[in-house]
């Protein structure tokens, strides 16, 4: 809500008459019917809470409660608030947030809205810098339908920006925050100066008067930002930004497709009458554009098209995708000073209860959970007894623990939040931990300083330990092991996830059986979600305004690093020693030199009896050029994997286990310390976030 001041239009705001519909058994809502759970956000004149309804007929339903203090609202803001309530009450659309209740006390106004668990698009964009064109196409298409519906009701949105686009738990969008909307009935122009300046259309900036076509300019700004990570018109201050909007030539990035460039040019017409979407056809013009040629608009409206990103939410009241700056606060709704008599007059007729018919449409959404139920708690000691250390990571300690209620043994990974942000790891485990060969996340606790991830306990120990201790280990068994691991990695890669730390110590057995099915890939502390079509990591929030693809390519990792790690493991299983280190005494420079030159031997020792197919696979997985390495899918199709039954079943010899383990540790230590990794700063440091940074108001209204 950090918008520049709005000036009231000369014309009077139209009021929509709302029929008071009360559901059977329900009374007019008031604040006592809602339990405050968490703070979701705070703006210039309001606070948003996650609340639970405590009275029937919708007891236990979760909602977002927007609370506005009347005494702090200037007259124009009061009108904006009533406008927001009127607009929300009048709108029922799959891509617009729904108003369930509206009521007031002497000092406060309350809007009870859908709780959208996926957070806002700005948070996602901040994490990923920019989206692929397919992602952008999906979000813009849903957005176009939402805007079209508002325009059909005579409503100009006027504040289109990523912060005002929320994601539901399936990943579909919903427009929210209607405080700046203008009901421009009968195509009259609006003259108020509203919205966030970077997204303003030229006719809004110069106050020539604007119609719904101003929203299509903002639609273009949003499209440009999602595709490039930068704004099309951004000056060093507000005045320069406004001048650029009025006069500057658009710098069109040439890596965008011809269709994307064509749509942007059609939207960035300074004369609103020439802008796509401004004619009588409105959004139909947008929908017909070649950029959207692959969109089935009927399927999209029915939410039958799969969103590009599904938020990983574990239980209904999960606030993982909301800023912890707010969610960590104690939710508190203070009474609020009584407003003037004139203010109360302004808010006459504010109360509202949604009709039962519309209510039923959303009740199914708000009650569902994805995956399994997790306990997102604060104090782990309430549920678990912590025992001895069982492992150490770069930013974490792993302990054995016992669940008090069931006496079951688990492992708990304790992560210091000051050292690393565990949100990506939690998200990946929530979303993909249902795979049989990925470690399962049981519970998450967060006390503000540390995060505790409770997982299944790996009783069988490390993969390499077990192999080196086996009296008998053959090429055929090595193929079965690699097949299981690669199948899991192929699943992760197909979902856009790279592990980035697939050293043997992160591949363990869940039990003592030694069966390949009991293998688990663990420790996703360095894992990242890939979003770009070219396979590069897009999640680090680079501090530059816009990072060119070739820079991302240098900075990022691709799936080839995971394949290389599996190649090192395969070589060690077959040869009985590691490919690039002879033992723990080898210096990092010696190891890195061999890795960089691709120097490893496939002759002598076990290699004299190992199959040619194995040697071929090893050499292709350890290729010095990551782009020439096999993909996980290609590894799974390799004859050495497919024709496992024909492989030799003879004993493979190996060096002393301590020597092999020491050499492996030396290899990964040399790699880790070989070069300073790119300095990735928190989201708050990025230009994208800084342009909207504001001093946070006090936590109580």
C-alpha positions as CSV (number, residue, x, y, z in Angstrom):
1,X,0.0,0.0,0.0
2,X,3.0,2.3,-0.3
3,X,1.3,4.4,-3.0
4,X,1.6,8.1,-3.7
5,X,-1.2,10.3,-2.5
6,X,-4.5,10.2,-4.3
7,X,-6.5,13.3,-5.0
8,X,-10.3,12.9,-4.9
9,X,-12.0,13.0,-8.2
10,X,-14.4,15.9,-8.7
11,X,-17.3,13.5,-9.4
12,X,-18.9,11.7,-6.5
13,X,-18.0,8.1,-5.8
14,X,-20.7,5.8,-6.9
15,X,-22.1,3.5,-4.1
16,X,-23.2,0.0,-4.9
17,X,-26.3,-1.0,-2.9
18,X,-25.5,-4.3,-1.2
19,X,-28.3,-6.6,0.0
20,X,-27.6,-7.9,3.4
21,X,-27.6,-11.7,2.9
22,X,-27.2,-13.7,6.1
23,X,-26.5,-17.4,5.9
24,X,-28.8,-19.7,7.8
25,X,-27.7,-19.8,11.4
26,X,-25.2,-16.9,10.9
27,X,-25.4,-13.5,12.4
28,X,-23.9,-10.2,11.3
29,X,-20.1,-10.6,11.7
30,X,-18.0,-8.8,14.2
31,X,-14.4,-9.0,15.4
32,X,-15.1,-11.4,18.2
33,X,-16.0,-14.1,15.7
34,X,-12.4,-14.2,14.4
35,X,-9.3,-15.6,16.2
36,X,-6.1,-13.7,15.3
37,X,-3.4,-16.2,14.2
38,X,-0.6,-14.2,12.4
39,X,0.3,-10.9,10.9
40,X,0.4,-11.3,7.1
41,X,1.3,-7.7,6.1
42,X,1.1,-4.0,7.0
43,X,0.7,-1.0,4.8
44,X,0.3,2.8,5.1
45,X,-3.1,2.7,6.7
46,X,-4.0,-0.9,7.4
47,X,-2.8,-4.3,8.7
48,X,-3.7,-7.7,7.4
49,X,-4.1,-10.7,9.7
50,X,-4.5,-14.4,9.2
51,X,-7.7,-15.3,11.2
52,X,-9.8,-18.3,12.0
53,X,-13.6,-18.0,12.2
54,X,-14.8,-19.3,15.5
55,X,-18.5,-19.2,15.0
56,X,-20.8,-21.3,12.7
57,X,-21.7,-21.9,10.0
58,X,-18.1,-21.5,8.7
59,X,-16.3,-22.2,12.0
60,X,-12.6,-23.1,11.6
61,X,-12.4,-21.5,8.1
62,X,-9.3,-19.4,7.6
63,X,-9.5,-15.9,6.2
64,X,-7.3,-12.8,5.6
65,X,-8.7,-9.9,7.7
66,X,-7.8,-6.4,6.6
67,X,-8.2,-4.0,9.4
68,X,-8.2,-0.2,8.8
69,X,-8.2,2.3,11.6
70,X,-10.7,5.1,10.8
71,X,-8.9,7.8,12.8
72,X,-5.7,7.5,10.8
73,X,-7.5,7.6,7.4
74,X,-7.5,10.9,5.6
75,X,-10.8,11.7,3.9
76,X,-9.6,10.5,0.5
77,X,-8.4,7.2,2.1
78,X,-11.7,6.8,3.7
79,X,-13.4,7.0,0.4
80,X,-10.9,4.6,-1.1
81,X,-11.7,2.1,1.7
82,X,-15.4,2.3,1.1
83,X,-14.7,1.9,-2.6
84,X,-12.7,-1.2,-2.0
85,X,-15.5,-2.8,0.0
86,X,-18.0,-1.8,-2.7
87,X,-15.9,-3.2,-5.5
88,X,-15.1,-6.5,-3.7
89,X,-18.8,-7.0,-2.8
90,X,-19.8,-6.6,-6.5
91,X,-17.1,-8.9,-7.9
92,X,-17.3,-12.7,-8.2
93,X,-14.5,-14.0,-10.4
94,X,-12.0,-16.9,-10.2
95,X,-9.1,-14.5,-10.5
96,X,-10.2,-11.7,-8.2
97,X,-10.0,-12.0,-4.4
98,X,-13.4,-12.6,-2.7
99,X,-15.0,-10.6,0.1
100,X,-16.8,-12.8,2.6
101,X,-17.7,-10.2,5.3
102,X,-17.3,-6.5,5.9
103,X,-18.2,-4.8,9.2
104,X,-17.1,-1.9,11.4
105,X,-16.6,-0.9,15.0
106,X,-16.5,2.7,16.3
107,X,-12.8,3.0,15.4
108,X,-12.1,0.3,12.8
109,X,-13.2,-1.1,9.5
110,X,-12.8,-4.8,8.7
111,X,-12.7,-6.6,5.4
112,X,-12.7,-10.4,5.6
113,X,-11.2,-11.9,2.5
114,X,-9.9,-15.1,1.0
115,X,-6.6,-16.3,2.6
116,X,-4.3,-17.0,-0.3
117,X,-1.5,-19.3,0.9
118,X,0.9,-18.8,-2.0
119,X,1.8,-15.2,-1.0
120,X,2.2,-12.5,-3.7
121,X,3.9,-12.5,-7.1
122,X,6.4,-9.9,-6.0
123,X,7.9,-12.2,-3.4
124,X,8.3,-14.9,-6.0
125,X,9.7,-12.5,-8.6
126,X,12.2,-11.2,-6.0
127,X,13.5,-14.7,-5.4
128,X,13.7,-15.7,-9.1
129,X,14.8,-12.4,-10.8
130,X,12.8,-13.2,-13.9
131,X,10.4,-15.8,-15.2
132,X,10.3,-17.8,-18.4
133,X,8.0,-16.7,-21.2
134,X,5.7,-19.7,-20.5
135,X,5.3,-18.7,-16.9
136,X,4.6,-15.1,-17.8
137,X,2.1,-16.1,-20.5
138,X,0.1,-18.1,-17.9
139,X,0.1,-15.3,-15.2
140,X,-0.8,-12.6,-17.8
141,X,-3.6,-14.7,-19.3
142,X,-5.3,-15.2,-15.9
143,X,-4.7,-11.5,-15.1
144,X,-6.3,-10.4,-18.4
145,X,-9.4,-12.3,-17.6
146,X,-9.6,-10.8,-14.1
147,X,-9.0,-7.2,-15.5
148,X,-11.6,-7.8,-18.2
149,X,-14.2,-8.7,-15.6
150,X,-13.4,-5.6,-13.6
151,X,-13.6,-3.4,-16.7
152,X,-17.0,-5.0,-17.6
153,X,-18.3,-3.7,-14.2
154,X,-17.0,-0.2,-15.1
155,X,-14.1,-0.5,-12.7
156,X,-10.6,0.8,-13.6
157,X,-8.0,-1.1,-11.4
158,X,-5.2,1.5,-11.5
159,X,-2.8,-0.2,-9.2
160,X,-1.5,-3.2,-11.1
161,X,1.8,-4.4,-9.6
162,X,3.3,-7.8,-8.5
163,X,2.5,-7.1,-4.8
164,X,-1.2,-6.9,-5.6
165,X,-1.3,-10.3,-7.4
166,X,-1.6,-13.2,-4.9
167,X,-1.2,-16.9,-5.6
168,X,-3.6,-19.5,-4.2
169,X,-2.4,-22.9,-3.0
170,X,-2.6,-24.3,-6.5
171,X,-0.6,-21.4,-8.0
172,X,-3.5,-19.5,-9.7
173,X,-3.6,-15.7,-9.4
174,X,-6.0,-13.5,-7.6
175,X,-6.1,-9.7,-7.8
176,X,-6.3,-7.9,-4.5
177,X,-6.0,-4.5,-2.8
178,X,-8.8,-2.4,-4.5
179,X,-8.2,0.8,-2.5
180,X,-7.2,2.7,-5.7
181,X,-9.9,1.4,-8.0
182,X,-12.2,3.9,-9.8
183,X,-15.7,3.1,-10.8
184,X,-15.8,4.9,-14.1
185,X,-19.4,4.5,-15.0
186,X,-20.5,5.0,-18.6
187,X,-16.9,5.3,-19.8
188,X,-16.3,8.6,-18.1
189,X,-12.7,9.5,-17.5
190,X,-11.0,9.5,-14.1
191,X,-8.6,12.3,-13.3
192,X,-7.1,11.3,-9.9
193,X,-3.4,10.7,-9.6
194,X,-3.2,7.2,-8.1
195,X,-1.1,4.1,-8.2
196,X,2.6,3.3,-7.9
197,X,4.5,5.7,-10.2
198,X,6.5,3.1,-12.1
199,X,3.4,1.4,-13.4
200,X,1.5,4.6,-14.3
201,X,0.3,5.1,-17.8
202,X,1.4,8.4,-19.5
203,X,-2.2,9.8,-19.4
204,X,-2.3,9.2,-15.6
205,X,1.1,10.9,-15.1
206,X,0.1,14.0,-17.0
207,X,-3.5,14.0,-15.7
208,X,-5.1,14.1,-19.1
209,X,-7.8,11.8,-17.7
210,X,-7.8,8.0,-18.1
211,X,-10.1,5.1,-18.8
212,X,-9.6,1.4,-18.5
213,X,-6.9,1.5,-21.2
214,X,-4.5,2.8,-18.4
215,X,-4.7,-0.7,-16.9
216,X,-3.4,-2.3,-20.1
217,X,-0.3,0.0,-20.0
218,X,0.3,-1.2,-16.4
219,X,-0.3,-4.8,-17.7
220,X,2.6,-4.2,-20.1
221,X,4.9,-2.9,-17.4
222,X,4.2,-6.0,-15.3
223,X,4.9,-8.2,-18.4
224,X,8.2,-6.4,-19.0
225,X,9.2,-6.8,-15.4
226,X,8.4,-10.5,-15.2
227,X,10.3,-11.2,-18.4
228,X,13.4,-9.2,-17.6
229,X,13.6,-8.5,-13.9
230,X,13.7,-4.8,-14.6
231,X,11.2,-2.0,-15.1
232,X,10.8,-0.4,-18.5
233,X,10.9,3.2,-17.2
234,X,12.9,3.7,-14.0
235,X,14.6,6.9,-13.1
236,X,16.7,7.9,-10.1
237,X,13.7,9.6,-8.5
238,X,10.0,9.9,-8.9
239,X,10.2,13.0,-11.2
240,X,12.7,11.4,-13.6
241,X,10.6,8.2,-13.7
242,X,7.6,10.2,-14.7
243,X,9.5,12.0,-17.4
244,X,10.8,8.7,-18.8
245,X,7.2,7.4,-18.9
246,X,6.1,10.4,-20.9
247,X,9.1,10.7,-23.3
248,X,11.7,7.9,-23.2
249,X,12.1,5.3,-25.9
250,X,11.6,1.8,-24.8
251,X,14.7,-0.3,-24.7
252,X,13.5,-3.7,-25.9
253,X,15.7,-6.7,-24.8
254,X,16.5,-8.7,-27.9
255,X,16.4,-12.1,-26.1
256,X,12.6,-11.8,-25.8
257,X,10.6,-13.7,-28.5
258,X,9.2,-11.8,-31.4
259,X,5.7,-12.4,-30.1
260,X,6.5,-11.0,-26.6
261,X,8.2,-7.9,-28.2
262,X,5.1,-7.4,-30.4
263,X,2.7,-7.5,-27.5
264,X,4.9,-5.1,-25.4
265,X,5.0,-2.6,-28.3
266,X,1.2,-2.8,-28.7
267,X,0.7,-2.1,-25.0
268,X,3.3,0.7,-24.7
269,X,1.4,3.1,-26.9
270,X,1.5,6.6,-25.3
271,X,-1.7,7.5,-27.1
272,X,-4.3,5.5,-25.1
273,X,-6.7,5.2,-28.1
274,X,-3.9,3.3,-30.1
275,X,-3.1,1.0,-27.2
276,X,-4.1,-2.7,-27.5
277,X,-7.2,-3.3,-25.4
278,X,-8.5,0.3,-25.6
279,X,-11.2,-0.3,-28.2
280,X,-14.7,-1.6,-27.7
281,X,-13.4,-5.2,-27.9
282,X,-11.3,-4.5,-24.8
283,X,-9.5,-7.6,-23.5
284,X,-10.6,-9.6,-26.6
285,X,-7.9,-7.7,-28.5
286,X,-5.3,-8.8,-25.9
287,X,-6.5,-12.5,-26.0
288,X,-6.3,-12.6,-29.8
289,X,-2.6,-11.5,-29.8
290,X,-0.1,-14.2,-31.1
291,X,1.7,-14.2,-27.7
292,X,-1.3,-16.0,-26.3
293,X,-1.9,-18.3,-29.2
294,X,-1.3,-21.4,-27.1
295,X,-3.8,-20.4,-24.4
296,X,-7.2,-22.2,-24.2
297,X,-9.2,-19.4,-22.6
298,X,-12.1,-21.5,-21.6
299,X,-9.9,-24.0,-19.9
300,X,-8.0,-21.2,-18.3
301,X,-11.2,-19.7,-16.9
302,X,-12.2,-23.1,-15.4
303,X,-8.7,-23.4,-13.8
304,X,-8.0,-26.5,-15.9
305,X,-4.6,-25.3,-17.0
306,X,-1.7,-26.3,-14.7
307,X,0.0,-23.3,-13.1
308,X,3.8,-23.1,-13.6
309,X,4.5,-23.0,-9.9
310,X,2.6,-24.7,-7.1
311,X,3.3,-23.2,-3.7
312,X,4.4,-25.9,-1.2
313,X,2.0,-25.6,1.7
314,X,1.8,-28.3,4.3
315,X,-1.3,-27.3,6.2
316,X,-4.1,-24.7,5.9
317,X,-2.6,-22.0,8.1
318,X,0.9,-22.2,6.7
319,X,2.3,-18.7,6.0
320,X,5.6,-19.9,4.4
321,X,5.2,-17.5,1.4
322,X,4.5,-14.4,3.5
323,X,7.3,-12.0,4.7
324,X,8.7,-13.3,8.0
325,X,9.2,-9.6,8.9
326,X,5.4,-9.6,9.5
327,X,4.6,-13.3,10.3
328,X,7.1,-13.3,13.2
329,X,5.1,-10.6,15.0
330,X,2.5,-11.2,17.7
331,X,-0.9,-10.5,16.1
332,X,-2.5,-7.7,18.0
333,X,-5.6,-5.7,17.0
334,X,-5.7,-2.6,19.3
335,X,-9.1,-0.9,19.9
336,X,-8.4,2.2,17.7
337,X,-9.4,5.8,18.6
338,X,-13.0,6.8,17.9
339,X,-13.2,8.8,14.7
340,X,-15.1,12.0,14.1
341,X,-18.9,12.0,13.6
342,X,-18.2,12.9,9.9
343,X,-16.1,9.8,9.5
344,X,-18.8,7.6,10.8
345,X,-21.2,9.1,8.3
346,X,-18.8,8.3,5.5
347,X,-18.8,4.6,6.5
348,X,-22.6,4.2,6.8
349,X,-23.8,0.9,5.2
350,X,-20.3,-0.7,5.4
351,X,-21.3,-4.1,6.8
352,X,-21.7,-7.0,4.4
353,X,-22.0,-10.8,4.5
354,X,-21.5,-12.9,1.4
355,X,-24.4,-14.9,0.1
356,X,-24.4,-18.6,0.9
357,X,-24.3,-19.5,-2.8
358,X,-21.1,-17.6,-3.4
359,X,-19.7,-18.8,0.0
360,X,-19.9,-22.5,-1.1
361,X,-17.8,-21.9,-4.1
362,X,-14.8,-20.9,-2.1
363,X,-15.2,-23.1,1.0
364,X,-13.7,-26.1,-0.8
365,X,-10.6,-24.1,-1.6
366,X,-9.9,-22.8,1.9
367,X,-10.2,-26.1,3.6
368,X,-7.8,-28.2,1.6
369,X,-4.1,-29.1,2.2
370,X,-1.5,-30.4,-0.1
371,X,0.9,-33.2,0.7
372,X,0.7,-34.3,4.4
373,X,0.0,-32.4,7.6
374,X,3.1,-31.0,9.2
375,X,3.4,-29.3,12.6
376,X,4.9,-25.9,12.0
377,X,5.7,-25.2,15.6
378,X,8.0,-23.0,17.7
379,X,9.4,-25.2,20.5
380,X,10.7,-28.5,19.3
381,X,11.2,-29.7,22.9
382,X,7.4,-29.8,23.3
383,X,7.2,-32.8,20.9
384,X,10.7,-34.3,20.8
385,X,13.6,-35.4,23.1
386,X,16.9,-34.5,21.4
387,X,19.7,-37.0,21.6
388,X,23.3,-37.3,20.4
389,X,24.9,-35.6,17.3
390,X,24.8,-37.9,14.2
391,X,26.2,-35.5,11.6
392,X,27.6,-32.0,10.8
393,X,26.8,-29.8,7.8
394,X,28.1,-26.5,6.6
395,X,25.4,-24.5,8.4
396,X,23.7,-27.2,10.5
397,X,24.0,-30.0,13.1
398,X,22.0,-33.2,12.8
399,X,20.9,-35.1,16.0
400,X,18.9,-38.2,16.7
401,X,15.6,-37.4,18.4
402,X,12.6,-39.3,19.8
403,X,9.0,-38.3,19.3
404,X,7.5,-38.1,22.8
405,X,3.9,-39.2,21.8
406,X,4.9,-42.4,19.8
407,X,8.5,-43.1,21.1
408,X,9.6,-43.2,17.4
409,X,13.2,-42.3,16.4
410,X,13.8,-39.5,13.9
411,X,16.6,-37.3,12.9
412,X,16.5,-33.5,13.4
413,X,18.6,-31.0,11.4
414,X,19.2,-27.8,13.3
415,X,19.9,-24.9,11.0
416,X,21.1,-21.4,12.2
417,X,19.0,-18.8,10.4
418,X,21.8,-16.2,10.7
419,X,24.1,-18.5,8.5
420,X,21.7,-19.6,5.8
421,X,18.0,-19.2,4.7
422,X,16.4,-22.7,4.9
423,X,13.2,-21.7,3.1
424,X,14.3,-23.2,-0.2
425,X,15.2,-26.5,1.4
426,X,11.9,-26.7,3.3
427,X,10.0,-25.9,0.1
428,X,11.8,-28.5,-1.9
429,X,11.3,-31.2,0.7
430,X,7.6,-30.3,1.1
431,X,7.0,-30.5,-2.6
432,X,9.2,-33.5,-3.6
433,X,9.7,-35.5,-0.3
434,X,6.9,-37.8,-1.3
435,X,9.3,-39.5,-3.7
436,X,10.3,-42.9,-2.3
437,X,14.0,-42.2,-2.6
438,X,14.0,-38.6,-1.2
439,X,14.2,-38.1,2.6
440,X,10.8,-37.4,4.1
441,X,10.2,-34.3,6.1
442,X,8.0,-35.0,9.2
443,X,7.9,-31.7,11.1
444,X,9.3,-28.1,11.0
445,X,10.0,-25.9,14.0
446,X,11.1,-22.3,13.9
447,X,12.0,-20.4,17.1
448,X,13.2,-17.3,15.2
449,X,16.9,-18.0,15.5
450,X,17.0,-21.7,14.5
451,X,14.9,-23.9,12.2
452,X,14.5,-27.6,13.1
453,X,13.7,-30.0,10.3
454,X,12.5,-33.4,11.6
455,X,13.1,-36.2,9.1
456,X,13.1,-40.0,8.9
457,X,16.3,-41.5,10.5
458,X,18.8,-43.1,8.2
459,X,19.6,-46.2,10.1
460,X,21.5,-47.9,7.3
461,X,24.3,-45.2,7.2
462,X,26.1,-43.7,4.2
463,X,26.0,-45.5,0.9
464,X,29.7,-45.5,0.3
465,X,30.4,-46.8,3.8
466,X,28.1,-49.7,3.2
467,X,29.5,-50.6,-0.2
468,X,33.1,-50.5,1.1
469,X,32.3,-52.7,4.0
470,X,30.5,-55.3,1.9
471,X,32.4,-58.5,1.5
472,X,31.0,-58.9,-2.0
473,X,30.1,-56.0,-4.4
474,X,29.8,-56.5,-8.1
475,X,29.4,-54.4,-11.2
476,X,25.8,-55.7,-11.4
477,X,25.0,-54.3,-7.9
478,X,26.7,-51.0,-8.8
479,X,24.3,-50.7,-11.7
480,X,21.3,-51.3,-9.5
481,X,22.5,-48.6,-7.0
482,X,23.2,-46.0,-9.8
483,X,19.9,-46.8,-11.4
484,X,18.0,-46.0,-8.2
485,X,19.9,-42.8,-7.5
486,X,19.8,-41.5,-11.1
487,X,16.1,-42.2,-11.3
488,X,15.6,-40.0,-8.3
489,X,17.9,-37.3,-9.7
490,X,16.0,-37.5,-13.1
491,X,12.8,-36.9,-11.2
492,X,14.2,-33.8,-9.4
493,X,15.7,-32.4,-12.7
494,X,12.3,-33.0,-14.4
495,X,10.7,-30.9,-11.7
496,X,13.3,-28.1,-12.1
497,X,15.4,-28.9,-9.0
498,X,19.2,-29.4,-8.8
499,X,20.7,-30.8,-5.7
500,X,24.2,-29.3,-6.1
501,X,25.7,-31.3,-3.3
502,X,25.4,-35.0,-4.3
503,X,28.5,-36.2,-2.6
504,X,28.3,-39.8,-1.3
505,X,27.9,-38.7,2.3
506,X,24.5,-37.2,1.3
507,X,23.3,-40.5,-0.1
508,X,22.2,-42.9,2.7
509,X,20.2,-46.0,3.5
510,X,17.0,-45.7,5.5
511,X,17.5,-49.3,6.9
512,X,20.0,-52.1,7.2
513,X,18.6,-54.1,4.3
514,X,21.1,-52.7,1.7
515,X,18.4,-52.9,-0.9
516,X,18.6,-50.1,-3.6
517,X,15.0,-49.2,-2.8
518,X,16.0,-48.1,0.8
519,X,18.5,-45.5,-0.6
520,X,17.5,-41.9,0.2
521,X,19.0,-38.6,-1.2
522,X,19.4,-36.3,1.8
523,X,20.5,-32.8,2.7
524,X,18.9,-30.4,0.3
525,X,20.6,-27.4,1.9
526,X,22.3,-26.3,-1.3
527,X,19.4,-27.4,-3.6
528,X,17.8,-24.8,-5.9
529,X,14.7,-24.7,-8.0
530,X,15.4,-24.1,-11.7
531,X,13.0,-21.9,-13.5
532,X,14.5,-20.9,-16.8
533,X,14.1,-23.0,-20.0
534,X,17.9,-23.0,-20.5
535,X,18.4,-24.9,-17.2
536,X,20.1,-22.1,-15.4
537,X,19.5,-21.3,-11.7
538,X,17.3,-18.3,-11.4
539,X,16.6,-18.3,-7.7
540,X,19.6,-16.2,-6.3
541,X,18.5,-12.6,-6.0
542,X,21.2,-10.8,-7.8
543,X,21.8,-7.2,-6.7
544,X,22.0,-5.8,-10.3
545,X,18.9,-4.3,-11.8
546,X,19.0,-6.8,-14.6
547,X,21.3,-9.8,-15.0
548,X,22.0,-10.8,-18.6
549,X,21.6,-14.5,-19.5
550,X,25.4,-14.9,-20.1
551,X,26.1,-13.6,-16.6
552,X,23.6,-16.0,-15.1
553,X,25.3,-18.8,-17.1
554,X,28.7,-18.0,-15.5
555,X,27.2,-17.6,-12.0
556,X,24.8,-20.5,-12.1
557,X,25.0,-24.2,-12.0
558,X,23.2,-26.5,-14.3
559,X,22.1,-30.1,-13.9
560,X,25.5,-31.2,-15.2
561,X,27.0,-30.7,-11.7
562,X,24.7,-33.4,-10.3
563,X,25.6,-35.8,-13.1
564,X,29.3,-35.2,-12.5
565,X,28.9,-36.1,-8.8
566,X,27.1,-39.3,-9.7
567,X,30.0,-40.0,-12.1
568,X,32.5,-39.7,-9.2
569,X,30.4,-42.1,-7.2
570,X,30.1,-44.6,-10.1
571,X,33.9,-44.4,-10.7
572,X,34.6,-45.1,-7.0
573,X,32.2,-48.0,-6.9
574,X,33.8,-49.6,-9.9
575,X,37.5,-48.8,-9.4
576,X,37.6,-49.0,-5.6
577,X,39.2,-45.6,-5.4
578,X,38.3,-42.0,-6.3
579,X,39.0,-40.6,-9.8
580,X,40.7,-37.3,-8.9
581,X,42.3,-37.9,-5.5
582,X,44.7,-40.6,-4.3
583,X,44.1,-40.0,-0.6
584,X,43.4,-37.3,2.0
585,X,47.0,-36.0,1.7
586,X,46.5,-34.7,-1.9
587,X,46.5,-30.9,-2.1
588,X,43.5,-29.0,-3.3
589,X,45.5,-27.7,-6.3
590,X,46.5,-31.2,-7.4
591,X,42.9,-32.4,-7.2
592,X,41.5,-29.3,-9.0
593,X,44.1,-29.6,-11.7
594,X,43.1,-33.2,-12.4
595,X,39.4,-32.3,-12.4
596,X,39.9,-29.3,-14.7
597,X,41.9,-31.3,-17.2
598,X,39.5,-34.3,-17.0
599,X,42.4,-36.6,-16.0
600,X,41.3,-39.9,-14.6
601,X,42.4,-43.5,-15.4
602,X,40.3,-46.3,-16.9
603,X,43.1,-48.8,-17.0
604,X,44.7,-51.2,-14.5
605,X,43.2,-52.8,-11.3
606,X,39.4,-53.4,-11.5
607,X,39.3,-51.6,-14.9
608,X,40.9,-54.7,-16.5
609,X,37.7,-56.7,-15.7
610,X,35.1,-54.0,-15.8
611,X,32.8,-53.9,-18.9
612,X,33.4,-51.5,-21.7
613,X,29.9,-50.2,-21.2
614,X,30.8,-49.1,-17.7
615,X,33.9,-47.3,-18.9
616,X,31.8,-45.6,-21.6
617,X,29.3,-44.4,-19.1
618,X,31.9,-43.2,-16.6
619,X,33.7,-41.1,-19.2
620,X,30.5,-39.5,-20.4
621,X,29.3,-38.6,-16.9
622,X,32.7,-37.2,-16.0
623,X,33.2,-35.2,-19.2
624,X,35.0,-32.0,-18.4
625,X,32.5,-29.9,-20.4
626,X,29.2,-29.9,-18.5
627,X,27.2,-29.4,-21.7
628,X,28.6,-32.6,-23.2
629,X,27.8,-34.8,-20.1
630,X,24.9,-37.1,-20.3
631,X,21.6,-36.0,-18.8
632,X,20.0,-38.1,-16.1
633,X,17.5,-39.4,-18.7
634,X,20.3,-40.4,-21.0
635,X,22.1,-42.2,-18.1
636,X,19.0,-44.2,-17.5
637,X,18.8,-45.2,-21.2
638,X,22.5,-46.3,-21.3
639,X,23.1,-50.0,-22.0
640,X,25.0,-50.4,-18.7
641,X,21.8,-49.5,-16.8
642,X,19.3,-51.1,-19.2
643,X,21.1,-54.4,-19.7
644,X,22.1,-54.9,-16.0
645,X,21.4,-58.6,-16.0
646,X,24.2,-59.2,-18.5
647,X,26.9,-57.4,-16.4
648,X,29.7,-59.3,-14.7
649,X,28.8,-60.5,-11.2
650,X,32.4,-60.8,-10.0
651,X,33.8,-59.2,-6.9
652,X,35.2,-55.7,-7.3
653,X,38.2,-54.9,-5.1
654,X,38.7,-51.6,-3.4
655,X,41.3,-49.6,-1.4
656,X,41.2,-49.3,2.4
657,X,37.8,-47.7,3.2
658,X,39.4,-44.9,5.3
659,X,41.7,-44.0,2.3
660,X,38.7,-43.9,-0.1
661,X,36.6,-41.9,2.2
662,X,39.5,-39.5,2.9
663,X,40.1,-39.0,-0.8
664,X,36.4,-38.4,-1.5
665,X,36.3,-35.8,1.3
666,X,39.4,-34.1,0.0
667,X,37.8,-33.9,-3.5
668,X,34.7,-32.2,-2.4
669,X,36.6,-29.9,0.0
670,X,38.8,-28.8,-2.8
671,X,35.8,-28.1,-5.0
672,X,34.0,-26.2,-2.3
673,X,37.0,-23.9,-1.5
674,X,38.2,-23.6,-5.1
675,X,36.7,-20.2,-5.8
676,X,34.6,-17.6,-4.0
677,X,31.0,-18.4,-4.8
678,X,29.0,-15.4,-6.1
679,X,28.0,-13.1,-3.3
680,X,24.2,-13.6,-3.1
681,X,22.5,-11.1,-0.8
682,X,19.1,-11.3,0.8
683,X,16.0,-10.4,-1.2
684,X,15.8,-7.1,0.7
685,X,19.2,-6.1,-0.9
686,X,18.1,-6.5,-4.5
687,X,17.2,-3.5,-6.6
688,X,13.8,-5.1,-7.3
689,X,13.0,-5.0,-3.5
690,X,14.8,-1.7,-2.7
691,X,12.6,0.4,-5.0
692,X,9.7,-0.4,-2.7
693,X,11.4,-0.4,0.7
694,X,9.7,1.7,3.3
695,X,10.0,2.2,7.0
696,X,7.8,-0.3,8.6
697,X,5.0,1.2,10.8
698,X,4.6,0.1,14.4
699,X,3.2,-3.4,14.9
700,X,-0.1,-2.5,16.5
701,X,-2.9,-0.5,14.9
